[in-house]
Amino acid sequence: MQEVKIGDTVLLHLPDGSAATRMVANVISSTEVQLVNFEISGSAFHATTAPIYKRGTQPGQWEPTNEEPQEEFKIFGEALRMADHPTARMLYSLLNIKFSADVEEVFSMVGRIYADKDVRSPFYEVQHRDVPFNDVDYFYNLLTMGVQEGLRSALYFLLQFLSLAEMVKVQGATIVADIKPSRSGTLAIRAPTLNANYEGFMLLSRATLDRLNYLFKYYFQIGGKKGKRISHLYQLMDELKSNYAYDQRAQGLIKAINRHGTYLGAQFAGQDQPTERNRLAHQEYVGFASPNVMYSPDGIVRVALIYNGDLRADATEELTDRFNKLKLFIVDILNELFVNNT
């Protein structure tokens, strides 16, 4: 019996007695496969819902073909086999960062709205504007390649930091157990890897918010106005209050920003003190918030952020809390723009 594999072309027998070329997308056994029709534009394959075809010559069954496949089928077949290769699956796991379900859902939801372009959606509105604020694909990419990937990068730096911090706790506990110190202190070990991931997390968190600000500026057609500089969400909120008082979506964004004021207040300039992000960006001397490896006589080792030399916070708890607040804000405000006021 001729063996078939993913990416091969086969003949699918149709009810009218003819046969059509299909491509094997999944091999269940030597006699059962799942097929995909690449001749249909936008045809998608989902293994959980795709029908299973048995080998044979009857309608609804398939059999191998000895014909040379068309060039486009060769290309698709090679792509399918590469994607199914065990090493490719390992690379996919290595190179991808999975969001939590709530974050995945909001970006998937916006993707569906983008594909539908319903007359009530922001995408339809952008698409039917005048130049230069009518590029709907650019608007969508500001969200996906900008906000979504910024949040993913922030999560990457957080996960790297948490992994290193856990390793430090385990290894540091061995030192404390051997030395048995009489008082608490610091291991006095420079931690540039911890600091690099801490700074990366902080800067990408703020960059994600700045990209979100640019997304909203594009939607509300704010740009190029003489004397106007709207560089972050608080300045955007002031603009929306002043000039978009009767815009339902604008008012929804204002409410969302106010709901998350505790978190956002620490992110933007214009508060009582310079923000942590600005200090990290070297707009002034960075004299605080460096990760330090601390220990106590009872054997507990932790990575702490030391603010101004006195106030200490557990780094893993602090940064995890900041990321959770960032993602909750993004989920909330995207729902305001794309769902609640549609």
Summary of the structure (lengths in Angstrom):
residues: 342
radius of gyration: 27.3
end to end distance: 56.8
largest distance: 87.5
contacts: 956
relative contact order: 0.10
helix: 51%
strand: 13%
